[in-house]
Amino acid sequence: MSDPDIKKRNRKSKIAGYRWESDLAKYLSSVFRRVVERNGTRYGGKDRGDLSGVPYLVIEAKNEARIDLSGYMREVAAEMANHPDARFGVAVVKARGKPTGRAYAVMELDWFCELYAEYLASAS
């Protein structure tokens, strides 16, 4: 593959990623009734996830042809270390051909158990 072909593919990937982050931010803003927005390059090398506006949560938006769950979890954990208030992290993986609400929310089981235990405690 020639250098211009690689650059063109990389540009398309960045556009798709940007679009997915924007769609996800809009969806979460609607569901959570709060402003959720893209971080972009706001934190530079100390990345805190792709979206902000959801307290205590690092959100990594993924729109890739090849799904790499363990890689996503490593990335989320690294970003949580950069975020002073992060308690949970999630990778939201775009589901091909499905609406935003049908994406896959991926998190480590320990985080899910802690989150659900808090929900159960507050519901009783």
Beta strands, then each sheet from edge to edge (+ up, - down):
strand 1: 37-38
strand 2: 51-52
strand 3: 57-62
strand 4: 88-93
strand 5: 104-106
sheet 1: 1+ 2-
sheet 2: 3+ 4+ 5-
end
